[in-house]
């Protein structure tokens, strides 16, 4: 039984978030929490941890609705990926009346948790 969580329009570039998401993909949920707690990229790790906690809560809720018992220790990050969202376009004034574009990038973070294969 898999459950997913999505954070859309996160105000950080997908490239920065992917560095953190790549570390937790395929890992046990408790191990993923530990990795995220000790990341130097704190903003990205906080966002990913929030989405992971939501996915785990969704899995527990889904199991309760189906009348099953779910141990959180059995959950694994089955899929995790980051897509680019729309960029906020801004302009920066430059010398001699010119303007340079600034793209403030956004991202969509998706995390899917599932039971471990052997469980």
Secondary structure as GFF3:
##gff-version 3
##sequence-region A 1 119
A	DSSP	beta_strand	3	10	.	.	.	ID=ss1
A	DSSP	alpha_helix	14	24	.	.	.	ID=ss2
A	DSSP	alpha_helix	29	37	.	.	.	ID=ss3
A	DSSP	alpha_helix	42	65	.	.	.	ID=ss4
A	DSSP	three_ten_helix	72	74	.	.	.	ID=ss5
A	DSSP	beta_strand	75	84	.	.	.	ID=ss6
A	DSSP	beta_strand	88	93	.	.	.	ID=ss7
A	DSSP	three_ten_helix	95	97	.	.	.	ID=ss8
A	DSSP	beta_strand	99	104	.	.	.	ID=ss9
A	DSSP	beta_strand	107	115	.	.	.	ID=ss10
###
